[in-house]
Amino acid sequence: VRDCIQKTLTEWSSKIGQDQNQETLEVLECSVAQAIEKINPEERDELKVSAKLFIVGSNSSSIRDAVDLACSALGVAQLDSVIIAPPPIEDGTNLSLEYLQPYWKELENLVQNKKIVAIGTSDLDKTLLEQLYLWAQVKPSSNQVNLASCCVMPPDLTAFAKECDIQLLTHNDPKELLCEASFQEVLQESIQNVKANKWIPLWLLRYSVIVKSRGIIKSKGYIIQAKRNAS
């Protein structure tokens, strides 16, 4: 992720040169057009567009921004599936249904507005997954389990997922895919005269476009949003 961000920022920065006074901007749209392959509408039915969303700042409204930007970048009206990684919580605090609810409500709104077809979770144990399933209007279609935390799927989780038709997937993402300090460091290295410590990452979305009939990845990439702290 870090390498992708650094390469994009460096290439973008070299193209715009010093035409912009970056210190006055609150939003920098950094993109390399040739790096993103828009989907041909004629091929859309043959492709599955899935994403995993990592919330860095704890703000549920970021979810809509992330989905809208992903759809716009890829040239599609909706994403086939979105999995949300548990947003960061304070040390010593356990993840709870109450904490997840505002994020899940935002995902449900996007399903109802036909921006997402299916929504899923990541790293929920059987108890929390069951609580979410019973509470949610739009049920989770999948739950990712970290390979680092278990070599074998917990039997109670497997049984519950089978009973409720929830697909269990595996992943090996680190607990924190991109921390604030790491983002600021790569920003400092990539763009001249930018006060990196004022920029805070809000979310990171990883997408993949898969050819359904062959199960191969056609394209994949990352989209990240950060804000400049005025203080």
Solvent accessible surface area in square Angstrom, and as a share of the most:
residue,aa,sasa,rsa
1,V,42,0.24
2,R,78,0.28
3,D,108,0.56
4,C,65,0.39
5,I,12,0.06
6,Q,55,0.24
7,K,150,0.63
8,T,48,0.28
9,L,13,0.06
10,T,69,0.40
11,E,54,0.24
12,W,21,0.08
13,S,19,0.12
14,S,86,0.55
15,K,133,0.56
16,I,28,0.14
17,G,30,0.29
18,Q,122,0.54
19,D,129,0.67
20,Q,73,0.32
21,N,96,0.49
22,Q,14,0.06
23,E,51,0.23
24,T,93,0.54
25,L,52,0.26
26,E,117,0.52
27,V,114,0.66
28,L,29,0.14
29,E,146,0.65
30,C,39,0.23
31,S,61,0.39
32,V,14,0.08
33,A,87,0.68
34,Q,129,0.57
35,A,77,0.60
36,I,54,0.28
37,E,90,0.40
38,K,129,0.54
39,I,16,0.08
40,N,69,0.36
41,P,115,0.73
42,E,154,0.69
43,E,62,0.28
44,R,46,0.17
45,D,125,0.65
46,E,103,0.46
47,L,4,0.02
48,K,84,0.36
49,V,0,0.00
50,S,22,0.14
51,A,7,0.05
52,K,10,0.04
53,L,0,0.00
54,F,18,0.07
55,I,8,0.04
56,V,34,0.20
57,G,22,0.21
58,S,75,0.49
59,N,78,0.40
60,S,28,0.18
61,S,61,0.39
62,S,5,0.03
63,I,0,0.00
64,R,83,0.30
65,D,63,0.32
66,A,0,0.00
67,V,0,0.00
68,D,56,0.29
69,L,78,0.39
70,A,0,0.00
71,C,5,0.03
72,S,73,0.47
73,A,23,0.17
74,L,0,0.00
75,G,40,0.38
76,V,17,0.10
77,A,84,0.65
78,Q,53,0.24
79,L,1,0.00
80,D,28,0.15
81,S,20,0.13
82,V,0,0.00
83,I,18,0.09
84,I,8,0.04
85,A,12,0.09
86,P,39,0.25
87,P,4,0.02
88,P,65,0.41
89,I,59,0.30
90,E,142,0.64
91,D,148,0.77
92,G,89,0.86
93,T,73,0.42
94,N,132,0.68
95,L,45,0.22
96,S,40,0.26
97,L,24,0.12
98,E,121,0.54
99,Y,64,0.24
100,L,14,0.07
101,Q,39,0.17
102,P,62,0.39
103,Y,10,0.04
104,W,6,0.02
105,K,108,0.46
106,E,31,0.14
107,L,0,0.00
108,E,10,0.04
109,N,65,0.34
110,L,0,0.00
111,V,30,0.17
112,Q,103,0.46
113,N,87,0.44
114,K,151,0.64
115,K,49,0.21
116,I,2,0.01
117,V,84,0.48
118,A,29,0.23
119,I,2,0.01
120,G,0,0.00
121,T,5,0.03
122,S,1,0.00
123,D,66,0.34
124,L,7,0.04
125,D,89,0.46
126,K,57,0.24
127,T,81,0.47
128,L,17,0.08
129,L,0,0.00
130,E,52,0.23
131,Q,77,0.34
132,L,1,0.00
133,Y,45,0.17
134,L,129,0.64
135,W,81,0.29
136,A,4,0.03
137,Q,146,0.65
138,V,33,0.19
139,K,83,0.35
140,P,3,0.02
141,S,45,0.29
142,S,9,0.06
143,N,0,0.00
144,Q,20,0.09
145,V,13,0.07
146,N,25,0.13
147,L,91,0.45
148,A,97,0.75
149,S,89,0.57
150,C,30,0.18
151,C,131,0.78
152,V,120,0.69
153,M,49,0.22
154,P,48,0.30
155,P,115,0.72
156,D,77,0.40
157,L,4,0.02
158,T,58,0.34
159,A,62,0.48
160,F,16,0.06
161,A,3,0.02
162,K,173,0.74
163,E,141,0.63
164,C,24,0.14
165,D,130,0.67
166,I,8,0.04
167,Q,112,0.50
168,L,40,0.20
169,L,56,0.28
170,T,71,0.41
171,H,18,0.08
172,N,121,0.62
173,D,14,0.07
174,P,78,0.49
175,K,211,0.89
176,E,115,0.52
177,L,34,0.17
178,L,9,0.04
179,C,43,0.26
180,E,79,0.35
181,A,69,0.53
182,S,28,0.18
183,F,10,0.04
184,Q,30,0.13
185,E,92,0.41
186,V,0,0.00
187,L,7,0.03
188,Q,102,0.45
189,E,96,0.43
190,S,14,0.09
191,I,2,0.01
192,Q,128,0.57
193,N,112,0.57
194,V,7,0.04
195,K,109,0.46
196,A,5,0.04
197,N,117,0.60
198,K,45,0.19
199,W,12,0.04
200,I,40,0.20
201,P,0,0.00
202,L,36,0.18
203,W,0,0.00
204,L,1,0.00
205,L,0,0.00
206,R,67,0.25
207,Y,10,0.04
208,S,23,0.15
209,V,1,0.01
210,I,46,0.23
211,V,15,0.08
212,K,116,0.49
213,S,104,0.67
214,R,170,0.62
215,G,56,0.54
216,I,83,0.42
217,I,97,0.49
218,K,85,0.36
219,S,25,0.16
220,K,143,0.61
221,G,16,0.16
222,Y,74,0.28
223,I,23,0.12
224,I,51,0.26
225,Q,53,0.24
226,A,25,0.19
227,K,102,0.43
228,R,51,0.19
229,N,58,0.30
230,A,91,0.70
231,S,110,0.71
